Amino acid sequence: MAELIPVNIVIADRTYRLKIAPSDEEQVRATVKIINNKILEYKSSFAGKDLQDYVAMALLWFATEKNTGNGPDLTGQLRSLDELLTSALE
């Protein structure tokens, strides 16, 4: 098994430290960028919402894109993100 490397990612102004395979780093960072861009898009479209609302909207968008086949295959990354958010809320 490949050695895991620690990376810090920022989603919705929160930093998360992950350990990932070096071969996954580029994909993870690209996904984080897409998520943050979607959150910014929703913040500009729906003023006055809570940041958690924007995160939920971005995740719903990802899930919808995945099911329609228009988006990248991100099931594993969404599970990881869900676990991170769940543990952060505990």
PAZAPA-4460 file (N, C-alpha, C; in steps of 0.05 Angstrom, whole numbers, plus 32768, in hexadecimal, padded with zeros to 4 digits):
% residues 90
    n_x    n_y    n_z   ca_x   ca_y   ca_z    c_x    c_y    c_z   seq   type   mol
   8011   7FE8   8000   8000   8000   8000   8012   8019   8000     1      M     A
   800A   802D   7FF1   8019   8045   7FEF   8019   8055   800A     2      A     A
   802E   8063   800E   8030   8074   8026   801C   808B   8024     3      E     A
   800E   8091   8039   7FFB   80A7   8039   800A   80C1   8041     4      L     A
   8002   80D7   8035   800E   80F0   803B   7FF9   8102   8048     5      I     A
   8001   8113   805B   7FEE   8126   8067   7FEB   813E   8055     6      P     A
   7FD2   8147   8052   7FCC   815F   8044   7FB7   816F   8054     7      V     A
   7FB9   8189   8052   7FA5   819B   805E   7F94   81A6   8048     8      N     A
   7F7A   81A3   804B   7F67   81AE   8038   7F55   81C1   8047     9      I     A
   7F4B   81D5   8038   7F39   81E8   8044   7F1F   81E7   8035    10      V     A
   7F09   81E1   8043   7EEE   81E1   8038   7EDD   81F4   8048    11      I     A
   7ED2   8208   803C   7EC0   821B   8049   7ECE   8227   8062    12      A     A
   7EE6   8231   805E   7EF6   823E   8072   7EFE   822C   808A    13      D     A
   7EFC   8212   8087   7F05   8200   809C   7F1B   81EE   8091    14      R     A
   7F2F   81EA   80A1   7F46   81DA   8098   7F43   81BD   80A2    15      T     A
   7F48   81AB   8090   7F46   818E   8097   7F61   8182   808F    16      Y     A
   7F6B   8171   80A1   7F85   8163   809C   7F7D   8147   8094    17      R     A
   7F86   813F   807C   7F80   8124   8072   7F9A   8115   806C    18      L     A
   7F98   80FB   806C   7FAE   80EB   8063   7FA4   80DC   804A    19      K     A
   7FB2   80E1   8034   7FA9   80D6   801B   7FC1   80CA   800C    20      I     A
   7FBB   80BA   7FF8   7FD0   80AF   7FE7   7FDA   80C6   7FD5    21      A     A
   7FF4   80C7   7FD1   7FFF   80DC   7FC0   7FF2   80DE   7FA4    22      P     A
   7FEA   80C7   7F9A   7FDD   80C7   7F80   7FC1   80D4   7F80    23      S     A
   7FB5   80D7   7F97   7F9A   80E3   7F9A   7F9B   8101   7FA0    24      D     A
   7FB3   810C   7FA5   7FB5   8128   7FAE   7FA9   813B   7F9A    25      E     A
   7FB0   8138   7F81   7FA7   814B   7F6D   7F89   814A   7F6A    26      E     A
   7F7D   8132   7F6B   7F60   8130   7F69   7F52   813C   7F81    27      Q     A
   7F5D   8137   7F99   7F51   8142   7FB1   7F52   8160   7FB1    28      V     A
   7F69   816C   7FA9   7F6B   8189   7FA8   7F58   8195   7F93    29      R     A
   7F55   8187   7F7D   7F43   8191   7F68   7F26   8190   7F72    30      A     A
   7F1F   817B   7F80   7F04   8179   7F8B   7EFF   818E   7FA0    31      T     A
   7F12   8193   7FB1   7F0F   81A8   7FC5   7F0B   81C3   7FB8    32      V     A
   7F1A   81C8   7FA2   7F16   81E2   7F94   7EFA   81E4   7F88    33      K     A
   7EF0   81CE   7F7D   7ED5   81CF   7F72   7EC0   81D4   7F88    34      I     A
   7EC4   81C6   7F9E   7EB1   81CA   7FB5   7EB1   81E7   7FBF    35      I     A
   7EC9   81F2   7FC3   7ECB   820D   7FCD   7EC0   8221   7FB8    36      N     A
   7EC4   821D   7F9F   7EB9   822E   7F8A   7E9A   822D   7F8A    37      N     A
   7E8F   8215   7F8E   7E72   8211   7F8E   7E67   821F   7FA7    38      K     A
   7E75   821D   7FBE   7E6C   822B   7FD6   7E6B   8249   7FD2    39      I     A
   7E81   8254   7FC5   7E81   8270   7FBF   7E6A   8278   7FAC    40      L     A
   7E65   8268   7F99   7E4F   826D   7F86   7E34   826F   7F95    41      E     A
   7E30   825C   7FA7   7E17   825C   7FB7   7E16   8273   7FCA    42      Y     A
   7E2D   827B   7FD5   7E2D   8292   7FE7   7E25   82AC   7FD9    43      K     A
   7E2D   82AE   7FC0   7E26   82C6   7FB1   7E09   82C5   7FA6    44      S     A
   7DFE   82AD   7FA3   7DE3   82AA   7F99   7DCE   82AB   7FAF    45      S     A
   7DD5   82A1   7FC7   7DC2   829F   7FDD   7DCD   82AC   7FF6    46      F     A
   7DCC   82C6   7FF6   7DD7   82D6   800C   7DC8   82D0   8026    47      A     A
   7DD6   82D2   803D   7DCA   82D0   8057   7DC7   82B4   8062    48      G     A
   7DD1   82A0   8053   7DCF   8284   805D   7DE7   827F   806F    49      K     A
   7DE6   8269   807E   7DFB   8260   808E   7E0F   8251   807D    50      D     A
   7E29   8251   8084   7E3E   8244   8074   7E38   8227   8071    51      L     A
   7E2D   821A   8085   7E25   81FE   8083   7E11   81F9   806E    52      Q     A
   7DFF   820C   8069   7DEB   820A   8054   7DF9   8209   8039    53      D     A
   7E0D   821A   8035   7E1C   821A   801C   7E2B   8200   8017    54      Y     A
   7E36   81F5   802C   7E44   81DC   802A   7E30   81C6   8022    55      V     A
   7E19   81C6   802F   7E05   81B2   8028   7DFC   81B5   800B    56      A     A
   7DF8   81CE   8002   7DF0   81D2   7FE6   7E05   81C8   7FD3    57      M     A
   7E1F   81CD   7FD9   7E35   81C3   7FC8   7E35   81A5   7FC7    58      A     A
   7E31   8198   7FDE   7E31   817B   7FDF   7E19   816F   7FD0    59      L     A
   7E03   817C   7FD2   7DEB   8174   7FC3   7DF0   8176   7FA5    60      L     A
   7DFD   818C   7F9D   7E04   8190   7F81   7E16   8179   7F77    61      W     A
   7E2B   8172   7F88   7E3D   815C   7F80   7E2E   8142   7F7D    62      F     A
   7E1D   813C   7F90   7E0E   8123   7F8F   7DFC   8122   7F76    63      A     A
   7DF0   8138   7F70   7DDE   813A   7F58   7DEE   8136   7F3F    64      T     A
   7E05   8143   7F3D   7E16   8141   7F26   7E20   8124   7F23    65      E     A
   7E26   8117   7F39   7E2F   80FB   7F38   7E19   80E9   7F2D    66      K     A
   7E01   80ED   7F36   7DEB   80DB   7F2E   7DE2   80E0   7F11    67      N     A
   7DE7   80F8   7F07   7DDF   80FD   7EEB   7DF5   80F6   7ED8    68      T     A
   7E0C   80F0   7EE3   7E23   80E8   7ED2   7E32   8100   7EC6    69      G     A
   7E2A   8118   7ECE   7E37   8130   7EC4   7E51   8137   7ED3    70      N     A
   7E54   812E   7EEB   7E6B   8135   7EFB   7E7E   811F   7EFE    71      G     A
   7E95   8124   7F0A   7EA9   8110   7F0E   7EA0   80FB   7F23    72      P     A
   7EAC   80E4   7F23   7EA5   80CF   7F36   7EB2   80D6   7F51    73      D     A
   7EA2   80E0   7F63   7EAD   80EA   7F7C   7EA1   80DD   7F95    74      L     A
   7E96   80C5   7F91   7E88   80B8   7FA7   7E9A   80B4   7FBF    75      T     A
   7EB2   80AA   7FBC   7EC5   80A6   7FD2   7ECC   80C0   7FDF    76      G     A
   7ED1   80D5   7FCF   7ED8   80EE   7FDA   7EC1   80FB   7FE9    77      Q     A
   7EA9   80F7   7FDF   7E92   8102   7FEE   7E8E   80F3   8009    78      L     A
   7E93   80D9   8009   7E92   80CB   8022   7EA7   80D5   8036    79      R     A
   7EBF   80DA   802C   7ED4   80E4   803E   7ECD   8100   8048    80      S     A
   7EC2   8111   8036   7EBA   812C   803E   7EA4   812B   8053    81      L     A
   7E91   8119   804F   7E7B   8115   8062   7E86   810D   807D    82      D     A
   7E98   80FB   807D   7EA4   80F2   8097   7EB3   8109   80A4    83      E     A
   7EC1   8119   8095   7ED0   812F   80A0   7EBC   8144   80AD    84      L     A
   7EA7   814A   809E   7E94   815D   80A8   7E85   8152   80C0    85      L     A
   7E7F   8139   80C0   7E71   812D   80D7   7E83   812E   80EF    86      T     A
   7E9C   8127   80EC   7EAE   8127   8103   7EB3   8144   810D    87      S     A
   7EB3   8157   80FB   7EB7   8173   8103   7E9F   817D   8113    88      A     A
   7E88   8173   810D   7E70   817C   811B   7E6B   816F   8136    89      L     A
   7E7A   815A   813B   7E77   814B   8155   7E85   8159   816C    90      E     A
***
